[in-house]
Amino acid sequence: MTTAMILAAGRGERMRPLTDDRPKPLVTLAGRALIEHPLQALIAAGVRDFVVNLGYRGAQIRDHLGDGSSRGVRIRYSEEGDPALETGGGVHRALPLLGAAPFLLVNADVYAQIDWRALVARAATLPADTLAHLLLVPNPAFKADGDFSLIGDRVVDPVAGQTSHTFAGISIHRPELFAGCQPGRFPLLPLWRAASQRGQLGGEVFDGLWSDVGTPQRLAELETRLSPPL
């Protein structure tokens, strides 16, 4: 059974003043907390085991989600404190909760109308030589330069003459990606780049509705887009 980790420990500085009194994952979008959107989508896709990392005002997230029993799932928490441990350090700390199989990793503040069931199936069948699989999206208007290029199904650093894409905040990882890492604060990007250089970083491009909900303006724009027509 696939486990999903939802990254929810960041401070959400760009979302201020909405995050002055609450963590960003509890900011409301379309009548629900941001974190509810990926959580409910993953539950509908068959995921029953969740890990949520906590940092800034993390107790509010724990109080909001509980242990998952009311939703028919299990939600466990990885406490990081404030400041949080960044993406890599946060996942590394949570590894004992994530098990030995490939797991899903989703930013709490990402909204995406993807085929979540297909993503769960991909995690269950991730090739043994792939340490991570990244979901990429076309570069949004606010970001001119992409994070990666995709050659076949392999993710590489941007290549001149090749289309570049933006990381969507949704991915699959093998615990082995973190072999040799030490506890503490560190990002995921260097681990991805090392895997890419060995041909062990896979990916795909999603071209549907997606937002990182990074600022109050983008939140308002997405809210308008999701509102039913009058």
Secondary structure, DSSP 4 states (H G I P E B T S, - for coil): --EEEEEE----GGGTTTTSSS-GGGSEETTEETTHHHHHHHHHTT--EEEEEE-TTHHHHHHHHTTSGGGTSEEEEEE--SS--HHHHHHHHHHHHH-SS-EEEEETT-EE---HHHHHHHHHT--TT-SEEEEEEEPPTT--S-SEEEETTEEES--TTS-EEEEEEEEEE-GGGGTT--SS---SHHHHHHHHHTT-EEEEE--SSEE---SHHHHHHHHHHHSPP-
